[in-house]
Amino acid sequence: MPNWIEQLTHLVKFYLSGSKLKEGKTMVILGALPNLMLLCLSLDAYLGKNLVFRTGAFPNLRTLWIHKLEQLREIRFEDGSSPLLEKIGIRYCRLETGIVGIIYLTRLKEITLGYKVKVGWLGQLAREVGTHPNSPVLRMEEDRSYHDLGGHAEVEATMPLPEPERESSQVTTLTLNNSQDLSTTLPGS
């Protein structure tokens, strides 16, 4: 990623497609953009296995769309990252070690698992959603069994999952047939 990107301090929406960016400096540069509210990574825009949102990064991010990042295996949020993030939408990904750290996303409203998304530790994610203080919704485009890789994925999570704080039930299964237009739900449809 070119260094001049970090000078785009007024950038609000950023769509990256086919960029083939690697792990490391990419998320540091993007995470430092102070006004970035929407980030869309699609069609192998990012080639890393782990997409880590570090403490203090993405201070104004509200929407994250991930579409067809074939090498991606884990999305991880650290405590203090993305404090305003409300929506996460994912399509065409195989997240073997799952989505980790949503408990740190205090404003989270919705996670959508779209077409051809497989998630390891989906049961743990559902429990985290169900006990999240903001009561977000976990939407699944297909039946849960379609999205679930189970808790025995080939790769283990890189750090322990946070413990749930309270009991609740906010998991929603959204089943859509192929003829419905999802362009309002996830970009790139």
C-alpha positions as CSV (number, residue, x, y, z in Angstrom):
1,M,0.0,0.0,0.0
2,P,1.4,3.4,-0.9
3,N,2.4,5.6,2.0
4,W,0.5,8.6,0.6
5,I,-2.7,6.9,1.6
6,E,-2.1,7.9,5.2
7,Q,-2.3,11.5,4.1
8,L,-6.0,11.1,3.1
9,T,-7.2,12.3,6.5
10,H,-10.6,13.4,5.2
11,L,-11.3,10.0,3.5
12,V,-14.7,8.7,4.7
13,K,-15.3,5.7,2.4
14,F,-12.6,3.3,1.0
15,Y,-13.4,0.5,-1.4
16,L,-10.4,-1.7,-2.2
17,S,-10.8,-4.4,-4.8
18,G,-8.2,-6.7,-6.3
19,S,-5.3,-4.8,-4.6
20,K,-3.6,-7.9,-3.3
21,L,-2.3,-6.1,-0.2
22,K,-0.3,-8.1,2.4
23,E,-0.5,-8.4,6.1
24,G,1.5,-5.9,8.1
25,K,1.6,-2.2,7.3
26,T,-1.8,-2.3,5.4
27,M,-4.0,-2.4,8.5
28,V,-1.7,0.1,10.3
29,I,-2.1,2.7,7.5
30,L,-5.9,2.1,7.1
31,G,-6.5,2.1,10.8
32,A,-4.8,5.5,11.2
33,L,-7.3,7.2,8.8
34,P,-9.2,9.4,11.3
35,N,-12.4,9.9,9.4
36,L,-12.8,6.5,7.7
37,M,-16.4,5.3,8.3
38,L,-16.8,2.6,5.7
39,L,-14.1,0.0,4.6
40,C,-14.8,-2.5,1.9
41,L,-12.2,-5.1,1.1
42,S,-13.2,-7.3,-1.9
43,L,-11.8,-9.7,-4.5
44,D,-8.5,-10.4,-2.9
45,A,-7.9,-6.8,-1.9
46,Y,-6.1,-8.2,1.2
47,L,-4.1,-11.4,1.0
48,G,-3.3,-12.0,4.7
49,K,-4.7,-14.9,6.7
50,N,-5.5,-12.7,9.7
51,L,-7.3,-9.3,9.6
52,V,-6.5,-7.7,12.9
53,F,-8.0,-4.5,14.1
54,R,-5.5,-3.2,16.7
55,T,-6.1,-1.2,19.8
56,G,-6.6,2.5,18.8
57,A,-7.1,1.8,15.1
58,F,-10.2,2.7,13.0
59,P,-11.6,5.3,15.5
60,N,-14.6,6.3,13.3
61,L,-15.2,3.1,11.3
62,R,-18.9,2.2,11.3
63,T,-19.3,-0.3,8.5
64,L,-17.0,-3.1,7.4
65,W,-17.7,-5.2,4.3
66,I,-15.5,-8.2,3.4
67,H,-16.1,-10.0,0.1
68,K,-14.1,-12.8,-1.4
69,L,-10.9,-12.6,0.5
70,E,-9.9,-16.2,-0.2
71,Q,-6.8,-16.4,2.0
72,L,-8.5,-14.8,5.1
73,R,-8.9,-17.2,8.0
74,E,-9.6,-14.9,10.9
75,I,-11.0,-11.5,11.8
76,R,-9.9,-10.2,15.2
77,F,-10.8,-7.1,17.1
78,E,-8.6,-6.1,20.0
79,D,-9.8,-4.1,23.0
80,G,-10.1,-0.4,22.0
81,S,-10.2,-0.9,18.3
82,S,-13.1,0.3,16.1
83,P,-15.1,1.8,19.0
84,L,-17.9,3.0,16.6
85,L,-18.2,-0.1,14.4
86,E,-21.9,-1.0,14.0
87,K,-22.1,-3.4,11.0
88,I,-20.0,-6.2,9.7
89,G,-20.9,-7.9,6.4
90,I,-19.0,-10.9,5.0
91,R,-19.4,-12.9,1.8
92,Y,-17.4,-15.6,0.0
93,C,-14.9,-16.2,2.9
94,R,-13.8,-19.3,4.9
95,L,-12.9,-18.0,8.4
96,E,-11.5,-21.2,9.9
97,T,-10.6,-19.5,13.2
98,G,-13.7,-17.3,13.2
99,I,-14.5,-13.8,14.2
100,V,-12.8,-13.0,17.5
101,G,-13.3,-10.1,19.9
102,I,-16.7,-8.7,19.1
103,I,-17.2,-8.1,22.8
104,Y,-14.9,-5.1,22.3
105,L,-17.2,-3.6,19.7
106,T,-19.4,-1.7,22.1
107,R,-21.7,-0.2,19.4
108,L,-22.0,-3.3,17.3
109,K,-25.6,-3.8,15.9
110,E,-25.2,-6.5,13.2
111,I,-23.0,-9.2,11.8
112,T,-24.2,-10.6,8.4
113,L,-22.8,-13.9,7.2
114,G,-23.7,-13.8,3.5
115,Y,-23.4,-16.2,0.6
116,K,-20.6,-18.8,0.8
117,V,-19.3,-17.8,4.2
118,K,-18.0,-20.6,6.5
119,V,-17.0,-19.7,10.0
120,G,-15.1,-21.8,12.6
121,W,-16.3,-21.5,16.1
122,L,-19.7,-20.2,15.0
123,G,-21.2,-21.4,18.2
124,Q,-18.8,-19.3,20.2
125,L,-19.6,-16.3,18.0
126,A,-23.3,-16.8,18.5
127,R,-22.8,-17.0,22.3
128,E,-20.7,-13.7,22.2
129,V,-23.5,-12.1,20.1
130,G,-26.1,-13.4,22.6
131,T,-24.3,-12.0,25.6
132,H,-23.1,-8.7,24.0
133,P,-24.2,-5.7,26.0
134,N,-25.4,-3.9,22.9
135,S,-27.6,-6.9,21.8
136,P,-26.4,-7.1,18.2
137,V,-28.0,-9.4,15.6
138,L,-26.2,-12.3,13.9
139,R,-27.8,-12.7,10.4
140,M,-27.1,-15.8,8.4
141,E,-28.1,-15.9,4.7
142,E,-28.1,-19.7,4.7
143,D,-29.1,-22.3,7.3
144,R,-26.7,-22.2,10.3
145,S,-25.3,-25.7,9.5
146,Y,-24.2,-24.3,6.1
147,H,-22.1,-21.5,7.7
148,D,-20.7,-23.6,10.6
149,L,-17.3,-25.1,10.3
150,G,-17.6,-26.2,13.9
151,G,-15.2,-25.7,16.8
152,H,-12.6,-28.0,15.5
153,A,-11.2,-26.0,12.6
154,E,-7.8,-26.9,11.3
155,V,-6.2,-23.7,12.7
156,E,-6.7,-22.6,16.3
157,A,-7.4,-19.1,17.3
158,T,-4.3,-17.0,18.0
159,M,-5.5,-15.9,21.4
160,P,-8.2,-16.9,23.9
161,L,-11.7,-15.8,23.2
162,P,-13.3,-13.3,25.7
163,E,-15.7,-14.7,28.2
164,P,-19.4,-13.8,27.8
165,E,-20.8,-11.4,30.4
166,R,-24.6,-12.1,30.4
167,E,-27.2,-14.4,28.9
168,S,-29.4,-13.2,26.0
169,S,-30.7,-14.5,22.7
170,Q,-30.1,-12.3,19.7
171,V,-29.2,-14.8,17.0
172,T,-31.3,-14.5,13.8
173,T,-31.2,-16.7,10.8
174,L,-32.0,-14.9,7.6
175,T,-32.6,-17.3,4.7
176,L,-32.8,-15.8,1.3
177,N,-33.2,-17.5,-2.0
178,N,-30.9,-16.8,-4.9
179,S,-33.3,-14.5,-6.7
180,Q,-33.4,-11.8,-4.0
181,D,-31.2,-8.7,-4.4
182,L,-28.7,-8.3,-1.6
183,S,-27.1,-5.2,-2.9
184,T,-28.6,-3.2,0.0
185,T,-27.1,-5.7,2.5
186,L,-23.6,-6.3,1.1
187,P,-21.8,-4.4,-1.7
188,G,-20.5,-6.4,-4.6
189,S,-23.7,-8.4,-5.0
